[in-house]
Amino acid sequence: MVKQTLAGNKRAGGSLSAAGWLAGIHTYGRMIKFSHTVFALPFALVAVILVQRQYPVHPADIGWVILAMVGARSAAMGFNRVVDARIDEKNIRTRLREIPSGRISAATAWTLIAISTGIFLLAAAMLGPPCLYLAVPVLLILCSYSYTKRFTWLSHLYLGFAISLAPWATWVALSKTFSGPIWVLSAALLTYIAGFDILYACQDIDFDRCEGLFSIPARFGPRRALQTAAALHIIAFVAFAAIFPVFKMTGAYLVTVALIGMLLIIEHRIVRPDDFSRVHVAFFYMNSLISILLFTGVLVDEIIRRQA
């Protein structure tokens, strides 16, 4: 296959054209599934709503939080795609991803990872020195997930933990304190993410076993994997419900929790040990709905509280 990377868009003088950069950024956005930022960003925005109930929040800081989220996720996902490129090339399901297929070069990906990292560090610096100091270890945690599946089947929980830092980091950035009940939301996100990552990994059971990669489905089989994912989602549901008393939510939030519970049940009913053909439906649609639903429910709750 002919490689269509930014390198192919260099002018005779060796510089990149504007069109080449735009094409590269667009390809990079597809590579890191930029549209899937909807999975994690709503949790950070929920944290924004909850933190402002106890601490004053400057509107500009909300913008920096969003920019930090986008930068950190873009850098971490890009890093994952680069370090997994050789593995993805061997996997029938992933061999058409941007780097294995040659649509973007590793060098270009590294450049855009560096830019994303710079955006994240800039946003962290604008949120205050403590955030800048914490930015590097947080980014290391996010990026190191890429290596966990090479040595432990607990990689799903590590991914959940890494992403669960989003609401906690938002709380720290806006409240300027490390203490607070936001851990309930982080616990919900950890178990929610870990559970659906297990479902997603069920697609690669044979490949992971062949390549010596670690995952709960590869280690324990599809049935046990689905049971584990269900158990994690039950814990996530309990954590979502715990937000109600911890943050003194209104009855509107209980409706949100009930709807999230229904979506989790549907998600587990459409994915079966002998049929993973609808994993993408569970992964992309159900999880997007849950994230957006949670944010909408908390936002409505906040509106009701202000009008009471």
Wavefront OBJ file of the C-alpha trace (Angstrom):
o trace
v 0.000 0.000 0.000
v 1.248 3.450 -0.886
v 1.871 5.460 2.263
v -0.140 8.665 2.358
v 1.566 10.522 5.156
v 2.538 14.100 5.680
v 5.947 13.220 4.345
v 4.341 12.878 0.960
v 3.031 16.420 1.215
v 6.466 18.083 1.513
v 7.294 20.742 -0.967
v 10.460 20.721 -3.002
v 12.109 22.905 -0.351
v 11.346 20.315 2.326
v 8.702 22.241 4.270
v 5.185 20.998 4.889
v 2.330 22.696 3.102
v -0.665 24.008 5.023
v -2.814 21.432 3.251
v -0.390 18.720 4.351
v -0.619 19.788 7.973
v -4.405 19.933 7.875
v -4.560 16.504 6.276
v -2.203 15.139 8.897
v -4.177 16.643 11.772
v -7.407 15.278 10.327
v -5.881 11.811 9.986
v -4.482 12.051 13.504
v -7.956 12.954 14.779
v -9.352 9.809 13.175
v -6.477 7.742 14.530
v -7.060 8.772 18.135
v -10.851 8.619 17.726
v -11.156 12.283 18.680
v -14.954 12.030 18.472
v -14.831 9.529 21.353
v -13.752 12.281 23.718
v -17.457 12.188 24.579
v -16.699 9.141 26.776
v -14.600 11.019 29.321
v -15.243 14.743 28.862
v -18.778 14.663 30.335
v -17.338 13.263 33.575
v -15.002 16.246 33.847
v -17.919 18.581 33.156
v -19.967 16.819 35.848
v -17.075 17.480 38.231
v -17.202 21.158 37.226
v -20.887 21.350 38.180
v -20.319 19.576 41.490
v -17.238 21.519 42.517
v -18.873 24.905 41.958
v -21.424 24.019 44.630
v -18.668 24.271 47.225
v -16.012 26.505 45.659
v -16.065 29.577 43.408
v -15.199 28.705 39.813
v -13.892 31.217 37.277
v -15.458 30.728 33.806
v -12.036 30.856 32.129
v -10.859 27.920 34.242
v -13.637 25.775 32.786
v -12.204 26.415 29.333
v -8.738 25.423 30.499
v -10.134 22.227 32.047
v -11.733 21.272 28.734
v -8.530 22.084 26.827
v -6.483 20.035 29.312
v -8.838 17.077 28.871
v -8.621 17.230 25.074
v -4.832 17.628 25.111
v -4.210 14.818 27.598
v -6.521 12.376 25.838
v -5.119 13.203 22.393
v -1.544 12.716 23.609
v -2.308 9.452 25.434
v -4.316 7.946 22.573
v -1.687 8.960 20.037
v 1.024 7.395 22.206
v -1.001 4.194 22.457
v -1.389 3.988 18.688
v 2.355 4.502 18.108
v 3.598 1.928 20.630
v 0.950 -0.588 19.516
v 1.520 -0.095 15.781
v 3.363 -3.398 15.267
v 0.750 -5.306 17.240
v -2.079 -3.593 15.350
v -0.422 -4.529 12.065
v -0.728 -8.234 12.923
v -4.351 -8.049 14.040
v -6.956 -8.386 11.290
v -9.315 -6.123 13.265
v -6.793 -3.289 13.632
v -4.411 -3.580 10.700
v -6.236 -0.833 8.804
v -5.604 1.717 11.532
v -3.781 4.814 10.365
v -0.178 3.900 11.262
v -0.217 0.200 10.241
v -1.933 1.056 6.961
v 0.518 3.876 6.252
v -1.985 6.736 6.202
v 0.109 8.540 8.797
v 3.762 8.066 9.667
v 5.046 7.355 13.163
v 7.188 10.523 12.944
v 4.130 12.654 12.189
v 2.196 10.964 14.977
v 5.022 11.734 17.433
v 4.963 15.383 16.332
v 1.238 15.660 16.964
v 1.606 13.831 20.287
v 4.156 16.472 21.287
v 1.745 19.247 20.272
v -1.086 17.636 22.254
v 1.218 17.300 25.251
v 2.128 20.968 24.952
v -1.555 21.930 24.928
v -2.145 19.841 28.043
v 0.820 21.345 29.898
v -0.193 24.878 28.890
v -3.736 24.351 30.155
v -2.404 22.825 33.393
v -0.082 25.795 33.903
v -2.959 28.226 33.409
v -4.904 26.386 36.122
v -2.107 26.993 38.614
v 1.309 25.650 39.710
v -0.088 22.565 41.557
v -1.832 21.462 38.350
v 1.348 21.910 36.327
v 3.341 19.866 38.857
v 0.746 17.079 38.692
v 0.408 17.187 34.898
v 3.525 15.140 34.154
v 2.748 12.198 36.500
v -0.864 12.193 35.296
v 0.265 12.038 31.656
v 2.727 9.247 32.507
v -0.115 7.259 34.067
v -2.297 7.786 30.999
v 0.436 6.763 28.559
v 1.764 3.806 30.564
v -1.539 1.989 30.075
v -0.251 1.094 26.614
v 2.278 -1.293 28.171
v 0.120 -2.957 30.848
v -1.458 -5.504 28.500
v 2.026 -6.822 27.858
v 2.378 -8.136 31.414
v -0.950 -8.145 33.342
v -4.582 -9.005 32.726
v -5.468 -6.227 35.179
v -4.821 -3.755 32.363
v -8.562 -3.004 32.151
v -8.606 -1.771 35.731
v -5.488 0.288 35.105
v -7.191 1.948 32.130
v -10.221 2.643 34.305
v -7.998 4.147 36.988
v -6.147 6.322 34.463
v -9.354 7.749 33.010
v -10.929 8.114 36.460
v -8.322 10.778 37.169
v -10.350 13.176 34.975
v -13.002 14.182 37.556
v -10.453 14.098 40.391
v -8.038 16.339 38.459
v -10.894 18.689 37.599
v -11.823 18.925 41.272
v -8.222 19.655 42.272
v -7.819 22.241 39.509
v -10.952 24.184 40.406
v -11.146 23.752 44.181
v -7.390 24.061 44.770
v -7.685 21.242 47.297
v -7.037 17.495 47.279
v -9.879 16.683 49.656
v -13.511 16.270 48.707
v -16.193 13.703 47.840
v -15.371 13.621 44.117
v -13.827 10.172 44.674
v -17.360 8.749 44.330
v -17.552 9.940 40.732
v -14.002 8.712 40.062
v -14.917 5.273 41.437
v -17.947 5.157 39.137
v -15.815 6.083 36.136
v -13.061 3.571 37.022
v -15.416 0.581 37.187
v -17.559 1.780 34.274
v -14.536 2.124 31.958
v -12.884 -1.114 33.132
v -16.106 -3.036 32.557
v -16.683 -1.970 28.981
v -12.969 -2.314 28.163
v -13.306 -5.983 29.116
v -16.270 -6.284 26.750
v -14.255 -4.636 23.986
v -11.277 -6.957 24.574
v -13.499 -9.998 23.971
v -13.091 -9.353 20.233
v -9.372 -10.214 20.416
v -9.316 -13.318 22.609
v -7.631 -15.595 20.055
v -5.215 -12.904 18.875
v -4.184 -11.941 22.414
v -3.531 -15.569 23.339
v -1.499 -16.106 20.186
v 0.605 -12.965 20.729
v 1.046 -13.478 24.472
v -0.919 -10.363 25.368
v -2.792 -10.138 28.644
v -6.496 -9.492 29.136
v -9.260 -10.904 31.287
v -11.039 -12.460 28.275
v -7.800 -14.138 27.099
v -6.946 -15.335 30.614
v -10.347 -16.539 31.834
v -12.451 -16.978 28.700
v -15.447 -15.046 27.373
v -18.040 -16.200 29.909
v -15.962 -15.301 32.955
v -14.964 -12.050 31.269
v -18.581 -11.013 30.769
v -19.362 -11.924 34.380
v -16.450 -9.777 35.547
v -17.576 -6.867 33.385
v -21.102 -7.205 34.774
v -19.772 -7.188 38.354
v -17.760 -4.035 37.646
v -20.800 -2.348 36.144
v -22.869 -3.224 39.196
v -20.233 -1.474 41.320
v -20.317 1.457 38.890
v -24.102 1.658 39.226
v -23.817 1.708 43.025
v -21.201 4.475 42.790
v -23.444 6.499 40.469
v -26.273 6.078 42.967
v -23.981 7.088 45.855
v -23.557 10.511 44.262
v -27.180 11.205 45.268
v -26.630 11.317 49.056
v -23.009 12.461 48.923
v -23.784 15.597 46.909
v -27.382 15.954 48.135
v -28.886 15.676 44.673
v -32.573 16.134 43.825
v -34.991 13.452 42.695
v -34.216 14.271 39.070
v -30.813 12.663 39.503
v -32.425 9.398 40.646
v -34.203 9.241 37.290
v -30.805 9.588 35.612
v -29.371 6.745 37.704
v -32.321 4.511 36.805
v -31.830 5.213 33.085
v -28.088 4.481 33.362
v -28.926 1.177 35.045
v -31.261 0.262 32.179
v -28.590 1.063 29.590
v -26.027 -1.071 31.423
v -28.465 -3.985 31.463
v -29.133 -3.601 27.733
v -25.395 -3.420 27.078
v -24.843 -6.768 28.753
v -27.821 -8.397 27.088
v -26.626 -7.603 23.560
v -23.100 -8.984 24.143
v -23.013 -12.741 24.629
v -20.165 -15.241 25.203
v -20.840 -16.797 21.794
v -21.625 -13.593 19.897
v -19.473 -10.444 19.964
v -20.880 -8.987 16.749
v -22.648 -6.206 18.654
v -19.733 -5.143 20.838
v -19.390 -1.965 18.761
v -23.030 -1.090 19.470
v -22.405 -1.522 23.202
v -19.072 0.285 23.087
v -19.846 3.295 20.911
v -23.551 3.917 21.368
v -24.440 2.720 24.864
v -21.374 4.234 26.480
v -21.796 7.533 24.683
v -25.402 7.638 25.850
v -24.412 6.892 29.441
v -21.796 9.659 29.510
v -24.118 12.255 27.984
v -27.031 11.102 30.120
v -25.009 11.507 33.316
v -23.958 15.039 32.386
v -27.512 15.975 31.377
v -28.927 14.552 34.604
v -26.474 16.443 36.811
v -27.024 19.639 34.807
v -30.816 19.351 35.183
v -30.332 18.655 38.886
v -28.274 21.848 39.193
v -30.940 23.887 37.381
v -33.641 22.542 39.700
v -31.514 23.348 42.761
v -31.013 26.942 41.623
v -34.697 27.455 40.959
v -35.806 25.981 44.300
l 1 2 3 4 5 6 7 8 9 10 11 12 13 14 15 16 17 18 19 20 21 22 23 24 25 26 27 28 29 30 31 32 33 34 35 36 37 38 39 40 41 42 43 44 45 46 47 48 49 50 51 52 53 54 55 56 57 58 59 60 61 62 63 64 65 66 67 68 69 70 71 72 73 74 75 76 77 78 79 80 81 82 83 84 85 86 87 88 89 90 91 92 93 94 95 96 97 98 99 100 101 102 103 104 105 106 107 108 109 110 111 112 113 114 115 116 117 118 119 120 121 122 123 124 125 126 127 128 129 130 131 132 133 134 135 136 137 138 139 140 141 142 143 144 145 146 147 148 149 150 151 152 153 154 155 156 157 158 159 160 161 162 163 164 165 166 167 168 169 170 171 172 173 174 175 176 177 178 179 180 181 182 183 184 185 186 187 188 189 190 191 192 193 194 195 196 197 198 199 200 201 202 203 204 205 206 207 208 209 210 211 212 213 214 215 216 217 218 219 220 221 222 223 224 225 226 227 228 229 230 231 232 233 234 235 236 237 238 239 240 241 242 243 244 245 246 247 248 249 250 251 252 253 254 255 256 257 258 259 260 261 262 263 264 265 266 267 268 269 270 271 272 273 274 275 276 277 278 279 280 281 282 283 284 285 286 287 288 289 290 291 292 293 294 295 296 297 298 299 300 301 302 303 304 305 306 307 308
